[in-house]
Amino acid sequence: MTGSHIRSAFIHYFSTPDRNHSEIPCARLVPENDPTTLFTSSGMQQLVPYLKGETHSMGTRLVDSQPSFRAEDIEEVGDNRHTTFFEMLGNWSLGDYFKREQLPWIFEFLTNEAGIDPERIYVSVFAGNEVVPQDQESIGLWQTTFQTTAPAKPGVAGFDQDTKIYLYDAKKNWWSRAGVPEKMPVGEIGGPDSEMFYDFDPQNTLRLHKQSEYNNQPCHINCDCGRFMEIGNSVFMQYIKTESGFEPLPKQNVDFGGGLERITAASQDKRDVFETDLFAGIIQSIETITGKKYDGDQKSPMRIIADHMRAATFLIAQGIVPANKMQGYFLRRLLRRAMVKLQQLSAEDLRLTPVCDAVIATYEDSYLHDCNRAEIEQVVEEERVRFSKTLHKGFR
């Protein structure tokens, strides 16, 4: 399935009468009336007041796809999973359904709707500690879903293809705004989460060919070697911290987030998000500009250019212009880094407007159908002219 089809299928799956979720409008990349953050960096960001107890006008079951931007990931771009701009598919239960509905639903969507091979899906659950018990309910639900009686296994001890459920501590499988349970103040809400991972390399060729820097370390589903990729996370806001410990919340919430780029990679069985159709046209435009062929190397400047121009195009479409502070600083940084990478490819033409056109073409059926193409191109071209002299002088 294409990324666009997966996005539509997710909204439709949770909007059907038997699941009855209301589709909420996505938030802007620059949050309105929120001075605490520069960008919308997750799907749940606009829902924090409702997860804390406020009533949402569209009900207790919600679904959306949220464009997001994480400036802190800018140095991570280049591996097989990190991008500064991404879409987060999300569904929420605000004091309505809980684990028993959520886990089978999301598994059914990924396998039946997105076409992901269930044999290559593995999950993690909260192992528990001295203050909060192990998430036995999620373990039982996953055993039923996978039709297995195999017990959950500690995740960091290695990987066994016959084991579907792995246990991790609070650093991996616990959510609260304050972090692990021990750091939560009295009155803070939190709970365990359950993550889903896709195995891109069942034959373990990454390690056999020694392509991974983690080659001498035990592999597990949270390993960064590239074999596994997290494709979704169901957070269960289940507890409130009190003076005497943790007590169940009277109304428990579900917050699911799944990166569209990662789910698309799993659906298309591409080990790399940059190999999916969400990037194909964008990378092709860079090949045309540079006269070079994209080789799929994680160190390829084309990956940086593709990611940065995708993010830049969305930011400009929402009214951000390059500047030396606030959101404009990050837009300027994206554009200038893209130009530096273009220069590294020995491109004679440093115009990035064709890449913007490719981004618009990729998203013209969703978010960018009514964007001002001429205005986006003008902003990008003016920044190119402004930076070109400095860039050429620096390379000399």
N, C-alpha and C positions, 0 to 999 in steps of 0.2 A: 504493500500500500504506500501511496505517496504521503508526505507529511501533511499536506492539505486534507487528504481523505481521512487520515487518523484524527486530526483536529475535529473535523465535522462528526466523525463516528463517535468520538468521546462525548461530545455535547449531546448527540442524539441518544446514545446509550443511556445516559443518566436522566434524560428528559422524558423518556417513555413513561406511560401511565403507571407501570408496575414499580418504577423507581421514583418518578414524580419530582425531579429536581427542577428548579427554576434557573434559567441561564441569566447570570448577572452580567452587566456591562463590564468590560475590562477597564482597569484604572489607567490613567496616563502614566507615562514613564517618569514624569516629574510629579510627585504627589502633590495634591492640592491641600492647602491648610495643614501641612505637616512640616514644621521647621526642623524636625529632629533628623531628617534624612534627605539626601539629595535625589535619590532615585527610588522607584519601585523595584525592589530586588527579589520579590517572591510573590506567589499567588495569594498567600494568606495575609499580606501586608494590609490590604484595605479592609480585611475582615476582623482585625484584632479586637475592635470594640464589641463585636457580636460574639466572638469566641469568649469574651469576658462577661457576657450576660445581657448586652443590649439586644433589643428585638429588631430583626432585619425586616424591612418592609416587604421582601419577596418570599418570606417564609423560613422554614427550618432546614430545607434541603436545597442546596445551591450547587451550581456547576459553572465553570468558565474555562477559558484559555487566556492566560495573562502574559503579555509581553513584559520581559523583565531585563534589567541591566545591572550587572555587578562590576563596578570599577575595580574591586579588589582582586578580580580574576584576570586582570589584564596581563600579568606576567605568566599566568598558567596557560594562556592560549598557545596552542601548538601540539598539545597531547591529543589523545583520541576522544576527549569528552568535554573539555572546558571551553566555554565561549563567554565573551562579555555580555552579548545579547542572546537571550534564549526565550522560549515560550514555556510556561508552566501550566500543564493541564491540572485542574483541581476540582475536587468535589468535597462538599462539607455537610456535616450533620450538626446542627446547633441544638443539642439536647434532644435529638430525635433517635435515629438508629445508632448502632454501635458496631462492635467488632464482628458480630455474627453475620451482619449484612455486608459490611464493607469488604472484608477479605475475600469472600467468594465472588463478590461483584467485580472487584478490580482484576482478579485472576481471570474471570470469564471475559472481561473486556480485552485484556491483553492477548489471550489465547484465541478466543472465538472471533473477535472483531478486528483486532490488529494483526492476527495471523502469526503470533509469536509461538515458536515451538515450546510446548509446556515441559518437555523433557530437559530443556536447557535453562529453565527458571529455577532459582534457588532463593531462599528467604532467610532473613535474620530477625531475631526477636530479642527482647530484653532478658538478660540472664538473671537479673535480680541482684540484690546486695543486702547488707545488714539492716537497711532501713526501709526498703521497698521490695516486695516479693517478686519472684520470677513471673513472667507473663504466661502463665500456664494456659489461659483461655486462648490466646493466639496460637500457641503450640498445638492445642487440640484442634482448632479450626483448620490450621494448615495441614495437619495429618489427615483430616477428613478430605480436604480439597485435593491433596496429592494422592489420596488413597494409599497411605503408607502407615505402617505401625512403627517404623524406625523412630527412635527417640531423637530429640534435638541434641546436637553435638557442639562443644565449644568451637567457635569459629577460628580462633587464632592457632589451633593445634594442627591445622592442615586441612586439606580438602579431600572429600570422599564423594565420588559421583553417586553413590547409593544413598547418601544422606541429603535430604532436601532442606532441613531446618537447622540453622546454626545460631548459637547463643553468643551475644556480645554484651559488654558492660555498658554502663551509663554514658560513657564517652561516645559510643556509637549508636545506641538504641534507646536514648531517653531524650525527651524534649521539654525544655522550659526556657523562658527568656533569660533566666539566670544561669542556665547550664545544668550541671549534674545535681542530683537531689541534695547533696550536702551543702551546696552553695545557694539553694533557694531560700529566700526569706519567708517568714511566717506570712501566710495569706497568698503566696504565689501558687499558681496552678501549673500542672505539668503532667507528664505521663509517658508510658513506653511508646515506642514506635516499632513498626515492622517494615523492613525494606525488602525490595525485590531486586534480584540481580539476574542478568542474562550472561550465559557462558558463550563467548564468541570463539572459543578455542578448545572444543571438547577433547581434541587429540593432544593438547598441551605442546603444540609446536613452538610456541613462543620461547619456552624454556629449553626445549630440545635443541633449538637453533641458537640459544644463548642471545636472543635479541633483547632480553629484558635486563635492566639494571638490578632487578630483584631475583635474578637467576639462582642465587645461593640461599634464598630465604624460603621458608615454608609458604606455599601458596594457600590462599583462602579467599572467600568471596569478596572481602573488603580489601584485597591486595591491589596495589596500584600498577601491577605489571602489564595491564592491558587486556588480560584474558577475560575478566569480569567487569561489568558496568552496572551501576545502580540505575534502574529505570523507573522506580517509583517508591514512595514512602508514605505509609499510612500512620499518622500521628494520632494517638488516642489520649486526649486530655481528660484524664481519669481521676486525678487526685488534687487535693489542696493541702498545702503544708500548714500544720497547726503547731501550737506549743508542745503538744504531746506526740507529734509524729505526722504521718500522712493519713488522711481520711478520704474516702470516696466523695467525689463531687456529686451534689444532688442532680445536676444535669451534666452529662458527659458528652464531649464533642469529638467529632472526627474531622481531621484535616488531612486530605490527601494531596500530594504534589508529585507530578511525573513530568520530567523534561520531555517536550515533544521531540527534540532532536535526538535524544537517546532512545526513546521508544521507537522512533522511525528507524534508527540504526539497527535495533534489534529486529524489527519487522522485516527490514530489507536484508538482514544478516550481513550488515556492513560493520566491520570492526571499528570503524572510525566515523564520527558524525559528519566529517568533511567529505565523506564518500556518498552521502545521501543526496536525494534530489533537492533537499533544502539548500544545498550549497553548489549543486552541479552547474547551474547557469551562471552563478557568480564567479566561480573559478574559471569557467570557460571564457568569460569576459576578460579576466586577467591574462589568460593565455593569449588572447587576441591582441591585447595591448603590448605584451612583452615579446611575443613571438616565440615563447618557450612553452614546453609541455609540463603540466603538473605531474610530478612523479610520486605523489602520495607520501613523501617523506615528512615526518613530524617536524623537521627543522625547516621545512620549505617556507620561504617568505610569503608564498601565495596564501597559506592558511591564515597568517596574521592579517594580510590585506583583506581577505574575504570576511573574516570575523569583524574587523574594525569598520569596514565600510558598511556592513549590514547594520551594525549598531549606530554608526554615524547617520545613515540615511533615516533611520527611525527617529533619532533625536532631532534632526533638522526638520523632519516632517511635523514634529510636535512643537516647533517654534524655537528650539535652542539654536544659538549661533556661537561660533568660536569666541572665546574670551580668555582672560587670565585668571578667572576665579569662578567658583561655584560650578554649575553644570557645564557652562561654556568651556571651562578649563579641560574637562575630560573629553569633550567633543574635539577641541583643538588637539589634544594629545592623541586621540584616535586617528585623526586625519594626518597629522604629521608623522606618526609612526608608520602609517600606511604608505606615505610618500617615501620614507626612508627605506622601507622594504621593497618598494617598487624600484628605487634607485639601485638597491643591491642586486636586483635582477637585470641590471644594465639596460633598463628601459629608456629609450630615447624620449618617449612621450610620457610625462608624469601626470597626464590628465586622468583623474579618477572618476569623472562623470559617467563614462560607460559602465563602470562597476555599479554606480548608483542606479543606472537604468536597469541593470540585471537584478538588483535587489528589488526594485519596484515591480519588475515583471514576475518575480517569484511570489510576491505578496499582493499582487493586484486583485486577487480574488478574495482577499480578507481585509488586512489592515490598511493597505496603501492604495486602495481603489480610487480614492478621491484626493490624493495628495497633490501638492503643487510641484510638479516635476521641474518646471523651470526655476522655481525658487530654490529647490534643493540643489540643482546643478550650479546655480549662481553662487550659493554659499560655499560649496566645495571648490569651485574654480577660483574664487577670490582668496581662499585660504592657500590654494596651491601657488598662486602668484605671490602672495605675501611671504611664503616660506621658501620658494624655489631658490632665490639668491643665496640665502643662508645655507640651504642644503647643498648646493653645488660647491660653495666655498668650503664647507665642512668636509666634504668628500675629497676635495683637492688637498 
